[in-house]
Every structure is written in structure tokens, then in C-alpha cells.
Amino acid sequence: MNEGDPVEILVQGDHIILERYRPRCVFCTTMDSVVEFKDKHICAECLQQVTGK
Ligand SMILES: [Zn+2]
């Protein structure tokens, strides 16, 4: 992890966990194959449905 990387702070019981932030698809909230599309994050599957290709 590098300094300045976006991170997500998770609290699990007594532990605070810093995880590298991974964007989620705005439609189905998956973290797989997420790309940026018009300032939103969207997965490949939803992108396909949006673009109709
Ligand atoms: Zn999706």
C-alpha cells in the first residue's frame, strides 16, 4: 500500500482495518471488473447493459 492511496476503514469488533479502497458498481455493487464511466463506477456487466452492446 502506498501513501496517498485511497483506503476504506472497516471496523470489525475491536479491530480497525484499513483496506485499499475498491470502487463498487453503482448498479449492482459488485467490486469485480469495475471501471469508471461518466464519473461513476460501473462493472463490465452493467456497462454492457447500459451501452447495449
Ligand atoms: Zn454492475
mmCIF file of the protein (N, C-alpha, C, O) and its ligand, coordinates in Angstrom:
data_MODEL
# 
_entry.id   MODEL 
# 
loop_
_entity.id 
_entity.type 
_entity.pdbx_number_of_molecules 
1 polymer     1 
2 non-polymer 1 
# 
_entity_poly.entity_id                      1 
_entity_poly.type                           'polypeptide(L)' 
_entity_poly.nstd_linkage                   no 
_entity_poly.nstd_monomer                   no 
_entity_poly.pdbx_seq_one_letter_code       MNEGDPVEILVQGDHIILERYRPRCVFCTTMDSVVEFKDKHICAECLQQVTGK 
_entity_poly.pdbx_seq_one_letter_code_can   MNEGDPVEILVQGDHIILERYRPRCVFCTTMDSVVEFKDKHICAECLQQVTGK 
_entity_poly.pdbx_strand_id                 A 
# 
loop_
_entity_poly_seq.entity_id 
_entity_poly_seq.num 
_entity_poly_seq.mon_id 
_entity_poly_seq.hetero 
1 1  MET n 
1 2  ASN n 
1 3  GLU n 
1 4  GLY n 
1 5  ASP n 
1 6  PRO n 
1 7  VAL n 
1 8  GLU n 
1 9  ILE n 
1 10 LEU n 
1 11 VAL n 
1 12 GLN n 
1 13 GLY n 
1 14 ASP n 
1 15 HIS n 
1 16 ILE n 
1 17 ILE n 
1 18 LEU n 
1 19 GLU n 
1 20 ARG n 
1 21 TYR n 
1 22 ARG n 
1 23 PRO n 
1 24 ARG n 
1 25 CYS n 
1 26 VAL n 
1 27 PHE n 
1 28 CYS n 
1 29 THR n 
1 30 THR n 
1 31 MET n 
1 32 ASP n 
1 33 SER n 
1 34 VAL n 
1 35 VAL n 
1 36 GLU n 
1 37 PHE n 
1 38 LYS n 
1 39 ASP n 
1 40 LYS n 
1 41 HIS n 
1 42 ILE n 
1 43 CYS n 
1 44 ALA n 
1 45 GLU n 
1 46 CYS n 
1 47 LEU n 
1 48 GLN n 
1 49 GLN n 
1 50 VAL n 
1 51 THR n 
1 52 GLY n 
1 53 LYS n 
# 
loop_
_struct_asym.id 
_struct_asym.entity_id 
A 1 
B 2 
# 
loop_
_chem_comp.id 
_chem_comp.type 
_chem_comp.mon_nstd_flag 
ALA 'L-peptide linking' y 
ARG 'L-peptide linking' y 
ASN 'L-peptide linking' y 
ASP 'L-peptide linking' y 
CYS 'L-peptide linking' y 
GLN 'L-peptide linking' y 
GLU 'L-peptide linking' y 
GLY 'peptide linking'   y 
HIS 'L-peptide linking' y 
ILE 'L-peptide linking' y 
LEU 'L-peptide linking' y 
LYS 'L-peptide linking' y 
MET 'L-peptide linking' y 
PHE 'L-peptide linking' y 
PRO 'L-peptide linking' y 
SER 'L-peptide linking' y 
THR 'L-peptide linking' y 
TYR 'L-peptide linking' y 
VAL 'L-peptide linking' y 
ZN  non-polymer         . 
# 
_pdbx_entity_nonpoly.entity_id   2 
_pdbx_entity_nonpoly.name        ? 
_pdbx_entity_nonpoly.comp_id     ZN 
# 
_pdbx_nonpoly_scheme.asym_id         B 
_pdbx_nonpoly_scheme.entity_id       2 
_pdbx_nonpoly_scheme.mon_id          ZN 
_pdbx_nonpoly_scheme.ndb_seq_num     1 
_pdbx_nonpoly_scheme.pdb_seq_num     101 
_pdbx_nonpoly_scheme.auth_seq_num    101 
_pdbx_nonpoly_scheme.pdb_mon_id      ZN 
_pdbx_nonpoly_scheme.auth_mon_id     ZN 
_pdbx_nonpoly_scheme.pdb_strand_id   A 
_pdbx_nonpoly_scheme.pdb_ins_code    . 
# 
loop_
_atom_site.group_PDB 
_atom_site.id 
_atom_site.type_symbol 
_atom_site.label_atom_id 
_atom_site.label_alt_id 
_atom_site.label_comp_id 
_atom_site.label_asym_id 
_atom_site.label_entity_id 
_atom_site.label_seq_id 
_atom_site.pdbx_PDB_ins_code 
_atom_site.Cartn_x 
_atom_site.Cartn_y 
_atom_site.Cartn_z 
_atom_site.occupancy 
_atom_site.B_iso_or_equiv 
_atom_site.pdbx_formal_charge 
_atom_site.auth_seq_id 
_atom_site.auth_comp_id 
_atom_site.auth_asym_id 
_atom_site.auth_atom_id 
_atom_site.pdbx_PDB_model_num 
ATOM   1   N  N  . MET A 1 1  ? 0.854   -1.194 0.000   1.00 0.00 ? 1   MET A N  1 
ATOM   2   C  CA . MET A 1 1  ? 0.000   0.000  0.000   1.00 0.00 ? 1   MET A CA 1 
ATOM   3   C  C  . MET A 1 1  ? 0.893   1.248  0.000   1.00 0.00 ? 1   MET A C  1 
ATOM   4   O  O  . MET A 1 1  ? 1.841   1.332  0.780   1.00 0.00 ? 1   MET A O  1 
ATOM   5   N  N  . ASN A 1 2  ? 0.604   2.166  -0.830  1.00 0.00 ? 2   ASN A N  1 
ATOM   6   C  CA . ASN A 1 2  ? 1.408   3.371  -0.914  1.00 0.00 ? 2   ASN A CA 1 
ATOM   7   C  C  . ASN A 1 2  ? 0.716   4.535  -0.214  1.00 0.00 ? 2   ASN A C  1 
ATOM   8   O  O  . ASN A 1 2  ? -0.507  4.579  -0.089  1.00 0.00 ? 2   ASN A O  1 
ATOM   9   N  N  . GLU A 1 3  ? 1.537   5.469  0.234   1.00 0.00 ? 3   GLU A N  1 
ATOM   10  C  CA . GLU A 1 3  ? 0.989   6.660  0.858   1.00 0.00 ? 3   GLU A CA 1 
ATOM   11  C  C  . GLU A 1 3  ? 0.137   7.399  -0.165  1.00 0.00 ? 3   GLU A C  1 
ATOM   12  O  O  . GLU A 1 3  ? 0.530   7.548  -1.322  1.00 0.00 ? 3   GLU A O  1 
ATOM   13  N  N  . GLY A 1 4  ? -1.030  7.858  0.268   1.00 0.00 ? 4   GLY A N  1 
ATOM   14  C  CA . GLY A 1 4  ? -1.890  8.592  -0.640  1.00 0.00 ? 4   GLY A CA 1 
ATOM   15  C  C  . GLY A 1 4  ? -2.886  7.724  -1.385  1.00 0.00 ? 4   GLY A C  1 
ATOM   16  O  O  . GLY A 1 4  ? -3.765  8.234  -2.080  1.00 0.00 ? 4   GLY A O  1 
ATOM   17  N  N  . ASP A 1 5  ? -2.748  6.405  -1.241  1.00 0.00 ? 5   ASP A N  1 
ATOM   18  C  CA . ASP A 1 5  ? -3.752  5.522  -1.837  1.00 0.00 ? 5   ASP A CA 1 
ATOM   19  C  C  . ASP A 1 5  ? -5.078  5.700  -1.107  1.00 0.00 ? 5   ASP A C  1 
ATOM   20  O  O  . ASP A 1 5  ? -5.103  5.839  0.116   1.00 0.00 ? 5   ASP A O  1 
ATOM   21  N  N  . PRO A 1 6  ? -6.162  5.696  -1.843  1.00 0.00 ? 6   PRO A N  1 
ATOM   22  C  CA . PRO A 1 6  ? -7.449  5.769  -1.155  1.00 0.00 ? 6   PRO A CA 1 
ATOM   23  C  C  . PRO A 1 6  ? -7.682  4.491  -0.356  1.00 0.00 ? 6   PRO A C  1 
ATOM   24  O  O  . PRO A 1 6  ? -7.438  3.389  -0.848  1.00 0.00 ? 6   PRO A O  1 
ATOM   25  N  N  . VAL A 1 7  ? -8.149  4.644  0.865   1.00 0.00 ? 7   VAL A N  1 
ATOM   26  C  CA . VAL A 1 7  ? -8.403  3.475  1.698   1.00 0.00 ? 7   VAL A CA 1 
ATOM   27  C  C  . VAL A 1 7  ? -9.808  3.521  2.254   1.00 0.00 ? 7   VAL A C  1 
ATOM   28  O  O  . VAL A 1 7  ? -10.446 4.571  2.317   1.00 0.00 ? 7   VAL A O  1 
ATOM   29  N  N  . GLU A 1 8  ? -10.265 2.363  2.651   1.00 0.00 ? 8   GLU A N  1 
ATOM   30  C  CA . GLU A 1 8  ? -11.569 2.217  3.254   1.00 0.00 ? 8   GLU A CA 1 
ATOM   31  C  C  . GLU A 1 8  ? -11.319 1.772  4.690   1.00 0.00 ? 8   GLU A C  1 
ATOM   32  O  O  . GLU A 1 8  ? -10.502 0.884  4.932   1.00 0.00 ? 8   GLU A O  1 
ATOM   33  N  N  . ILE A 1 9  ? -12.013 2.379  5.636   1.00 0.00 ? 9   ILE A N  1 
ATOM   34  C  CA . ILE A 1 9  ? -11.819 1.994  7.029   1.00 0.00 ? 9   ILE A CA 1 
ATOM   35  C  C  . ILE A 1 9  ? -12.964 1.087  7.457   1.00 0.00 ? 9   ILE A C  1 
ATOM   36  O  O  . ILE A 1 9  ? -14.133 1.472  7.418   1.00 0.00 ? 9   ILE A O  1 
ATOM   37  N  N  . LEU A 1 10 ? -12.606 -0.114 7.861   1.00 0.00 ? 10  LEU A N  1 
ATOM   38  C  CA . LEU A 1 10 ? -13.604 -1.074 8.295   1.00 0.00 ? 10  LEU A CA 1 
ATOM   39  C  C  . LEU A 1 10 ? -13.413 -1.339 9.777   1.00 0.00 ? 10  LEU A C  1 
ATOM   40  O  O  . LEU A 1 10 ? -12.285 -1.462 10.252  1.00 0.00 ? 10  LEU A O  1 
ATOM   41  N  N  . VAL A 1 11 ? -14.503 -1.426 10.497  1.00 0.00 ? 11  VAL A N  1 
ATOM   42  C  CA . VAL A 1 11 ? -14.418 -1.762 11.910  1.00 0.00 ? 11  VAL A CA 1 
ATOM   43  C  C  . VAL A 1 11 ? -15.014 -3.149 12.099  1.00 0.00 ? 11  VAL A C  1 
ATOM   44  O  O  . VAL A 1 11 ? -16.171 -3.404 11.766  1.00 0.00 ? 11  VAL A O  1 
ATOM   45  N  N  . GLN A 1 12 ? -14.192 -4.032 12.639  1.00 0.00 ? 12  GLN A N  1 
ATOM   46  C  CA . GLN A 1 12 ? -14.664 -5.388 12.906  1.00 0.00 ? 12  GLN A CA 1 
ATOM   47  C  C  . GLN A 1 12 ? -14.389 -5.698 14.366  1.00 0.00 ? 12  GLN A C  1 
ATOM   48  O  O  . GLN A 1 12 ? -13.254 -5.984 14.746  1.00 0.00 ? 12  GLN A O  1 
ATOM   49  N  N  . GLY A 1 13 ? -15.435 -5.639 15.182  1.00 0.00 ? 13  GLY A N  1 
ATOM   50  C  CA . GLY A 1 13 ? -15.248 -5.880 16.608  1.00 0.00 ? 13  GLY A CA 1 
ATOM   51  C  C  . GLY A 1 13 ? -14.325 -4.832 17.193  1.00 0.00 ? 13  GLY A C  1 
ATOM   52  O  O  . GLY A 1 13 ? -14.607 -3.636 17.115  1.00 0.00 ? 13  GLY A O  1 
ATOM   53  N  N  . ASP A 1 14 ? -13.217 -5.277 17.781  1.00 0.00 ? 14  ASP A N  1 
ATOM   54  C  CA . ASP A 1 14 ? -12.247 -4.356 18.386  1.00 0.00 ? 14  ASP A CA 1 
ATOM   55  C  C  . ASP A 1 14 ? -11.230 -3.854 17.388  1.00 0.00 ? 14  ASP A C  1 
ATOM   56  O  O  . ASP A 1 14 ? -10.395 -3.012 17.720  1.00 0.00 ? 14  ASP A O  1 
ATOM   57  N  N  . HIS A 1 15 ? -11.289 -4.354 16.185  1.00 0.00 ? 15  HIS A N  1 
ATOM   58  C  CA . HIS A 1 15 ? -10.241 -4.048 15.221  1.00 0.00 ? 15  HIS A CA 1 
ATOM   59  C  C  . HIS A 1 15 ? -10.688 -3.001 14.224  1.00 0.00 ? 15  HIS A C  1 
ATOM   60  O  O  . HIS A 1 15 ? -11.835 -2.973 13.777  1.00 0.00 ? 15  HIS A O  1 
ATOM   61  N  N  . ILE A 1 16 ? -9.758  -2.158 13.899  1.00 0.00 ? 16  ILE A N  1 
ATOM   62  C  CA . ILE A 1 16 ? -9.991  -1.221 12.804  1.00 0.00 ? 16  ILE A CA 1 
ATOM   63  C  C  . ILE A 1 16 ? -9.091  -1.660 11.659  1.00 0.00 ? 16  ILE A C  1 
ATOM   64  O  O  . ILE A 1 16 ? -7.875  -1.784 11.806  1.00 0.00 ? 16  ILE A O  1 
ATOM   65  N  N  . ILE A 1 17 ? -9.714  -1.887 10.534  1.00 0.00 ? 17  ILE A N  1 
ATOM   66  C  CA . ILE A 1 17 ? -8.970  -2.418 9.400   1.00 0.00 ? 17  ILE A CA 1 
ATOM   67  C  C  . ILE A 1 17 ? -8.943  -1.380 8.293   1.00 0.00 ? 17  ILE A C  1 
ATOM   68  O  O  . ILE A 1 17 ? -9.972  -0.824 7.909   1.00 0.00 ? 17  ILE A O  1 
ATOM   69  N  N  . LEU A 1 18 ? -7.757  -1.136 7.795   1.00 0.00 ? 18  LEU A N  1 
ATOM   70  C  CA . LEU A 1 18 ? -7.625  -0.255 6.638   1.00 0.00 ? 18  LEU A CA 1 
ATOM   71  C  C  . LEU A 1 18 ? -7.482  -1.117 5.402   1.00 0.00 ? 18  LEU A C  1 
ATOM   72  O  O  . LEU A 1 18 ? -6.557  -1.921 5.292   1.00 0.00 ? 18  LEU A O  1 
ATOM   73  N  N  . GLU A 1 19 ? -8.380  -0.946 4.499   1.00 0.00 ? 19  GLU A N  1 
ATOM   74  C  CA . GLU A 1 19 ? -8.298  -1.710 3.263   1.00 0.00 ? 19  GLU A CA 1 
ATOM   75  C  C  . GLU A 1 19 ? -8.159  -0.747 2.116   1.00 0.00 ? 19  GLU A C  1 
ATOM   76  O  O  . GLU A 1 19 ? -8.675  0.370  2.143   1.00 0.00 ? 19  GLU A O  1 
ATOM   77  N  N  . ARG A 1 20 ? -7.459  -1.198 1.119   1.00 0.00 ? 20  ARG A N  1 
ATOM   78  C  CA . ARG A 1 20 ? -7.390  -0.387 -0.084  1.00 0.00 ? 20  ARG A CA 1 
ATOM   79  C  C  . ARG A 1 20 ? -8.791  -0.212 -0.623  1.00 0.00 ? 20  ARG A C  1 
ATOM   80  O  O  . ARG A 1 20 ? -9.543  -1.175 -0.774  1.00 0.00 ? 20  ARG A O  1 
ATOM   81  N  N  . TYR A 1 21 ? -9.130  1.028  -0.912  1.00 0.00 ? 21  TYR A N  1 
ATOM   82  C  CA . TYR A 1 21 ? -10.470 1.301  -1.405  1.00 0.00 ? 21  TYR A CA 1 
ATOM   83  C  C  . TYR A 1 21 ? -10.667 0.704  -2.787  1.00 0.00 ? 21  TYR A C  1 
ATOM   84  O  O  . TYR A 1 21 ? -9.880  0.939  -3.704  1.00 0.00 ? 21  TYR A O  1 
ATOM   85  N  N  . ARG A 1 22 ? -11.713 -0.059 -2.914  1.00 0.00 ? 22  ARG A N  1 
ATOM   86  C  CA . ARG A 1 22 ? -12.054 -0.603 -4.230  1.00 0.00 ? 22  ARG A CA 1 
ATOM   87  C  C  . ARG A 1 22 ? -13.442 -0.114 -4.602  1.00 0.00 ? 22  ARG A C  1 
ATOM   88  O  O  . ARG A 1 22 ? -14.411 -0.361 -3.883  1.00 0.00 ? 22  ARG A O  1 
ATOM   89  N  N  . PRO A 1 23 ? -13.533 0.576  -5.719  1.00 0.00 ? 23  PRO A N  1 
ATOM   90  C  CA . PRO A 1 23 ? -14.833 1.109  -6.107  1.00 0.00 ? 23  PRO A CA 1 
ATOM   91  C  C  . PRO A 1 23 ? -15.835 0.000  -6.407  1.00 0.00 ? 23  PRO A C  1 
ATOM   92  O  O  . PRO A 1 23 ? -15.473 -1.057 -6.924  1.00 0.00 ? 23  PRO A O  1 
ATOM   93  N  N  . ARG A 1 24 ? -17.076 0.252  -6.082  1.00 0.00 ? 24  ARG A N  1 
ATOM   94  C  CA . ARG A 1 24 ? -18.144 -0.700 -6.352  1.00 0.00 ? 24  ARG A CA 1 
ATOM   95  C  C  . ARG A 1 24 ? -19.000 -0.186 -7.501  1.00 0.00 ? 24  ARG A C  1 
ATOM   96  O  O  . ARG A 1 24 ? -19.117 1.018  -7.730  1.00 0.00 ? 24  ARG A O  1 
ATOM   97  N  N  . CYS A 1 25 ? -19.580 -1.118 -8.199  1.00 0.00 ? 25  CYS A N  1 
ATOM   98  C  CA . CYS A 1 25 ? -20.526 -0.784 -9.258  1.00 0.00 ? 25  CYS A CA 1 
ATOM   99  C  C  . CYS A 1 25 ? -21.727 -0.062 -8.638  1.00 0.00 ? 25  CYS A C  1 
ATOM   100 O  O  . CYS A 1 25 ? -22.277 -0.525 -7.639  1.00 0.00 ? 25  CYS A O  1 
ATOM   101 N  N  . VAL A 1 26 ? -22.134 1.061  -9.218  1.00 0.00 ? 26  VAL A N  1 
ATOM   102 C  CA . VAL A 1 26 ? -23.253 1.827  -8.660  1.00 0.00 ? 26  VAL A CA 1 
ATOM   103 C  C  . VAL A 1 26 ? -24.581 1.087  -8.831  1.00 0.00 ? 26  VAL A C  1 
ATOM   104 O  O  . VAL A 1 26 ? -25.548 1.370  -8.124  1.00 0.00 ? 26  VAL A O  1 
ATOM   105 N  N  . PHE A 1 27 ? -24.626 0.160  -9.750  1.00 0.00 ? 27  PHE A N  1 
ATOM   106 C  CA . PHE A 1 27 ? -25.880 -0.549 -10.004 1.00 0.00 ? 27  PHE A CA 1 
ATOM   107 C  C  . PHE A 1 27 ? -26.007 -1.824 -9.185  1.00 0.00 ? 27  PHE A C  1 
ATOM   108 O  O  . PHE A 1 27 ? -27.016 -2.026 -8.509  1.00 0.00 ? 27  PHE A O  1 
ATOM   109 N  N  . CYS A 1 28 ? -25.008 -2.676 -9.236  1.00 0.00 ? 28  CYS A N  1 
ATOM   110 C  CA . CYS A 1 28 ? -25.145 -3.964 -8.557  1.00 0.00 ? 28  CYS A CA 1 
ATOM   111 C  C  . CYS A 1 28 ? -24.169 -4.108 -7.387  1.00 0.00 ? 28  CYS A C  1 
ATOM   112 O  O  . CYS A 1 28 ? -24.156 -5.142 -6.719  1.00 0.00 ? 28  CYS A O  1 
ATOM   113 N  N  . THR A 1 29 ? -23.361 -3.089 -7.136  1.00 0.00 ? 29  THR A N  1 
ATOM   114 C  CA . THR A 1 29 ? -22.424 -3.015 -6.011  1.00 0.00 ? 29  THR A CA 1 
ATOM   115 C  C  . THR A 1 29 ? -21.323 -4.076 -6.005  1.00 0.00 ? 29  THR A C  1 
ATOM   116 O  O  . THR A 1 29 ? -20.651 -4.269 -4.992  1.00 0.00 ? 29  THR A O  1 
ATOM   117 N  N  . THR A 1 30 ? -21.141 -4.753 -7.121  1.00 0.00 ? 30  THR A N  1 
ATOM   118 C  CA . THR A 1 30 ? -20.025 -5.690 -7.180  1.00 0.00 ? 30  THR A CA 1 
ATOM   119 C  C  . THR A 1 30 ? -18.705 -4.922 -7.238  1.00 0.00 ? 30  THR A C  1 
ATOM   120 O  O  . THR A 1 30 ? -18.664 -3.756 -7.630  1.00 0.00 ? 30  THR A O  1 
ATOM   121 N  N  . MET A 1 31 ? -17.635 -5.597 -6.842  1.00 0.00 ? 31  MET A N  1 
ATOM   122 C  CA . MET A 1 31 ? -16.323 -4.971 -6.946  1.00 0.00 ? 31  MET A CA 1 
ATOM   123 C  C  . MET A 1 31 ? -15.512 -5.601 -8.073  1.00 0.00 ? 31  MET A C  1 
ATOM   124 O  O  . MET A 1 31 ? -14.333 -5.295 -8.245  1.00 0.00 ? 31  MET A O  1 
ATOM   125 N  N  . ASP A 1 32 ? -16.146 -6.473 -8.829  1.00 0.00 ? 32  ASP A N  1 
ATOM   126 C  CA . ASP A 1 32 ? -15.451 -7.161 -9.918  1.00 0.00 ? 32  ASP A CA 1 
ATOM   127 C  C  . ASP A 1 32 ? -15.509 -6.360 -11.208 1.00 0.00 ? 32  ASP A C  1 
ATOM   128 O  O  . ASP A 1 32 ? -16.565 -5.845 -11.577 1.00 0.00 ? 32  ASP A O  1 
ATOM   129 N  N  . SER A 1 33 ? -14.412 -6.258 -11.872 1.00 0.00 ? 33  SER A N  1 
ATOM   130 C  CA . SER A 1 33 ? -14.334 -5.629 -13.198 1.00 0.00 ? 33  SER A CA 1 
ATOM   131 C  C  . SER A 1 33 ? -14.969 -4.246 -13.237 1.00 0.00 ? 33  SER A C  1 
ATOM   132 O  O  . SER A 1 33 ? -15.660 -3.902 -14.195 1.00 0.00 ? 33  SER A O  1 
ATOM   133 N  N  . VAL A 1 34 ? -14.733 -3.453 -12.191 1.00 0.00 ? 34  VAL A N  1 
ATOM   134 C  CA . VAL A 1 34 ? -15.346 -2.126 -12.140 1.00 0.00 ? 34  VAL A CA 1 
ATOM   135 C  C  . VAL A 1 34 ? -14.486 -1.121 -12.898 1.00 0.00 ? 34  VAL A C  1 
ATOM   136 O  O  . VAL A 1 34 ? -13.270 -1.061 -12.716 1.00 0.00 ? 34  VAL A O  1 
ATOM   137 N  N  . VAL A 1 35 ? -15.126 -0.349 -13.733 1.00 0.00 ? 35  VAL A N  1 
ATOM   138 C  CA . VAL A 1 35 ? -14.444 0.701  -14.480 1.00 0.00 ? 35  VAL A CA 1 
ATOM   139 C  C  . VAL A 1 35 ? -15.166 2.021  -14.236 1.00 0.00 ? 35  VAL A C  1 
ATOM   140 O  O  . VAL A 1 35 ? -16.295 2.052  -13.746 1.00 0.00 ? 35  VAL A O  1 
ATOM   141 N  N  . GLU A 1 36 ? -14.485 3.114  -14.589 1.00 0.00 ? 36  GLU A N  1 
ATOM   142 C  CA . GLU A 1 36 ? -15.112 4.415  -14.432 1.00 0.00 ? 36  GLU A CA 1 
ATOM   143 C  C  . GLU A 1 36 ? -15.867 4.741  -15.712 1.00 0.00 ? 36  GLU A C  1 
ATOM   144 O  O  . GLU A 1 36 ? -15.349 4.588  -16.818 1.00 0.00 ? 36  GLU A O  1 
ATOM   145 N  N  . PHE A 1 37 ? -17.094 5.191  -15.535 1.00 0.00 ? 37  PHE A N  1 
ATOM   146 C  CA . PHE A 1 37 ? -17.939 5.512  -16.680 1.00 0.00 ? 37  PHE A CA 1 
ATOM   147 C  C  . PHE A 1 37 ? -18.730 6.760  -16.340 1.00 0.00 ? 37  PHE A C  1 
ATOM   148 O  O  . PHE A 1 37 ? -19.585 6.739  -15.455 1.00 0.00 ? 37  PHE A O  1 
ATOM   149 N  N  . LYS A 1 38 ? -18.446 7.844  -17.043 1.00 0.00 ? 38  LYS A N  1 
ATOM   150 C  CA . LYS A 1 38 ? -19.133 9.123  -16.805 1.00 0.00 ? 38  LYS A CA 1 
ATOM   151 C  C  . LYS A 1 38 ? -19.135 9.484  -15.319 1.00 0.00 ? 38  LYS A C  1 
ATOM   152 O  O  . LYS A 1 38 ? -20.189 9.761  -14.746 1.00 0.00 ? 38  LYS A O  1 
ATOM   153 N  N  . ASP A 1 39 ? -17.947 9.479  -14.694 1.00 0.00 ? 39  ASP A N  1 
ATOM   154 C  CA . ASP A 1 39 ? -17.775 9.840  -13.284 1.00 0.00 ? 39  ASP A CA 1 
ATOM   155 C  C  . ASP A 1 39 ? -18.454 8.887  -12.304 1.00 0.00 ? 39  ASP A C  1 
ATOM   156 O  O  . ASP A 1 39 ? -18.548 9.183  -11.113 1.00 0.00 ? 39  ASP A O  1 
ATOM   157 N  N  . LYS A 1 40 ? -18.921 7.756  -12.797 1.00 0.00 ? 40  LYS A N  1 
ATOM   158 C  CA . LYS A 1 40 ? -19.498 6.746  -11.916 1.00 0.00 ? 40  LYS A CA 1 
ATOM   159 C  C  . LYS A 1 40 ? -18.678 5.470  -12.075 1.00 0.00 ? 40  LYS A C  1 
ATOM   160 O  O  . LYS A 1 40 ? -17.955 5.297  -13.056 1.00 0.00 ? 40  LYS A O  1 
ATOM   161 N  N  . HIS A 1 41 ? -18.800 4.608  -11.119 1.00 0.00 ? 41  HIS A N  1 
ATOM   162 C  CA . HIS A 1 41 ? -18.149 3.318  -11.244 1.00 0.00 ? 41  HIS A CA 1 
ATOM   163 C  C  . HIS A 1 41 ? -19.190 2.283  -11.625 1.00 0.00 ? 41  HIS A C  1 
ATOM   164 O  O  . HIS A 1 41 ? -20.282 2.218  -11.059 1.00 0.00 ? 41  HIS A O  1 
ATOM   165 N  N  . ILE A 1 42 ? -18.822 1.496  -12.582 1.00 0.00 ? 42  ILE A N  1 
ATOM   166 C  CA . ILE A 1 42 ? -19.780 0.532  -13.122 1.00 0.00 ? 42  ILE A CA 1 
ATOM   167 C  C  . ILE A 1 42 ? -19.021 -0.726 -13.530 1.00 0.00 ? 42  ILE A C  1 
ATOM   168 O  O  . ILE A 1 42 ? -17.908 -0.645 -14.049 1.00 0.00 ? 42  ILE A O  1 
ATOM   169 N  N  . CYS A 1 43 ? -19.615 -1.869 -13.298 1.00 0.00 ? 43  CYS A N  1 
ATOM   170 C  CA . CYS A 1 43 ? -18.943 -3.124 -13.649 1.00 0.00 ? 43  CYS A CA 1 
ATOM   171 C  C  . CYS A 1 43 ? -19.158 -3.434 -15.126 1.00 0.00 ? 43  CYS A C  1 
ATOM   172 O  O  . CYS A 1 43 ? -20.046 -2.879 -15.773 1.00 0.00 ? 43  CYS A O  1 
ATOM   173 N  N  . ALA A 1 44 ? -18.346 -4.312 -15.629 1.00 0.00 ? 44  ALA A N  1 
ATOM   174 C  CA . ALA A 1 44 ? -18.379 -4.636 -17.053 1.00 0.00 ? 44  ALA A CA 1 
ATOM   175 C  C  . ALA A 1 44 ? -19.756 -5.139 -17.485 1.00 0.00 ? 44  ALA A C  1 
ATOM   176 O  O  . ALA A 1 44 ? -20.227 -4.851 -18.585 1.00 0.00 ? 44  ALA A O  1 
ATOM   177 N  N  . GLU A 1 45 ? -20.381 -5.891 -16.592 1.00 0.00 ? 45  GLU A N  1 
ATOM   178 C  CA . GLU A 1 45 ? -21.673 -6.471 -16.924 1.00 0.00 ? 45  GLU A CA 1 
ATOM   179 C  C  . GLU A 1 45 ? -22.759 -5.398 -17.073 1.00 0.00 ? 45  GLU A C  1 
ATOM   180 O  O  . GLU A 1 45 ? -23.518 -5.397 -18.042 1.00 0.00 ? 45  GLU A O  1 
ATOM   181 N  N  . CYS A 1 46 ? -22.818 -4.489 -16.097 1.00 0.00 ? 46  CYS A N  1 
ATOM   182 C  CA . CYS A 1 46 ? -23.811 -3.413 -16.161 1.00 0.00 ? 46  CYS A CA 1 
ATOM   183 C  C  . CYS A 1 46 ? -23.503 -2.457 -17.307 1.00 0.00 ? 46  CYS A C  1 
ATOM   184 O  O  . CYS A 1 46 ? -24.409 -1.945 -17.964 1.00 0.00 ? 46  CYS A O  1 
ATOM   185 N  N  . LEU A 1 47 ? -22.213 -2.224 -17.536 1.00 0.00 ? 47  LEU A N  1 
ATOM   186 C  CA . LEU A 1 47 ? -21.824 -1.352 -18.622 1.00 0.00 ? 47  LEU A CA 1 
ATOM   187 C  C  . LEU A 1 47 ? -22.352 -1.885 -19.952 1.00 0.00 ? 47  LEU A C  1 
ATOM   188 O  O  . LEU A 1 47 ? -22.801 -1.135 -20.818 1.00 0.00 ? 47  LEU A O  1 
ATOM   189 N  N  . GLN A 1 48 ? -22.280 -3.181 -20.077 1.00 0.00 ? 48  GLN A N  1 
ATOM   190 C  CA . GLN A 1 48 ? -22.757 -3.830 -21.280 1.00 0.00 ? 48  GLN A CA 1 
ATOM   191 C  C  . GLN A 1 48 ? -24.259 -3.566 -21.463 1.00 0.00 ? 48  GLN A C  1 
ATOM   192 O  O  . GLN A 1 48 ? -24.722 -3.300 -22.572 1.00 0.00 ? 48  GLN A O  1 
ATOM   193 N  N  . GLN A 1 49 ? -25.008 -3.646 -20.358 1.00 0.00 ? 49  GLN A N  1 
ATOM   194 C  CA . GLN A 1 49 ? -26.441 -3.416 -20.432 1.00 0.00 ? 49  GLN A CA 1 
ATOM   195 C  C  . GLN A 1 49 ? -26.746 -1.945 -20.737 1.00 0.00 ? 49  GLN A C  1 
ATOM   196 O  O  . GLN A 1 49 ? -27.685 -1.636 -21.471 1.00 0.00 ? 49  GLN A O  1 
ATOM   197 N  N  . VAL A 1 50 ? -25.948 -1.056 -20.169 1.00 0.00 ? 50  VAL A N  1 
ATOM   198 C  CA . VAL A 1 50 ? -26.172 0.381  -20.382 1.00 0.00 ? 50  VAL A CA 1 
ATOM   199 C  C  . VAL A 1 50 ? -25.874 0.760  -21.828 1.00 0.00 ? 50  VAL A C  1 
ATOM   200 O  O  . VAL A 1 50 ? -26.634 1.494  -22.460 1.00 0.00 ? 50  VAL A O  1 
ATOM   201 N  N  . THR A 1 51 ? -24.764 0.252  -22.339 1.00 0.00 ? 51  THR A N  1 
ATOM   202 C  CA . THR A 1 51 ? -24.379 0.617  -23.688 1.00 0.00 ? 51  THR A CA 1 
ATOM   203 C  C  . THR A 1 51 ? -25.115 -0.202 -24.731 1.00 0.00 ? 51  THR A C  1 
ATOM   204 O  O  . THR A 1 51 ? -25.134 0.154  -25.909 1.00 0.00 ? 51  THR A O  1 
ATOM   205 N  N  . GLY A 1 52 ? -25.718 -1.295 -24.301 1.00 0.00 ? 52  GLY A N  1 
ATOM   206 C  CA . GLY A 1 52 ? -26.489 -2.130 -25.205 1.00 0.00 ? 52  GLY A CA 1 
ATOM   207 C  C  . GLY A 1 52 ? -25.644 -2.891 -26.212 1.00 0.00 ? 52  GLY A C  1 
ATOM   208 O  O  . GLY A 1 52 ? -26.123 -3.278 -27.278 1.00 0.00 ? 52  GLY A O  1 
ATOM   209 N  N  . LYS A 1 53 ? -24.373 -3.102 -25.859 1.00 0.00 ? 53  LYS A N  1 
ATOM   210 C  CA . LYS A 1 53 ? -23.508 -3.838 -26.768 1.00 0.00 ? 53  LYS A CA 1 
ATOM   211 C  C  . LYS A 1 53 ? -23.197 -5.236 -26.233 1.00 0.00 ? 53  LYS A C  1 
ATOM   212 O  O  . LYS A 1 53 ? -22.476 -5.998 -26.878 1.00 0.00 ? 53  LYS A O  1 
HETATM 213 ZN ZN . ZN  B 2 .  ? -22.790 -3.852 -12.002 1.00 0.00 2 101 ZN  A ZN 1 
# 
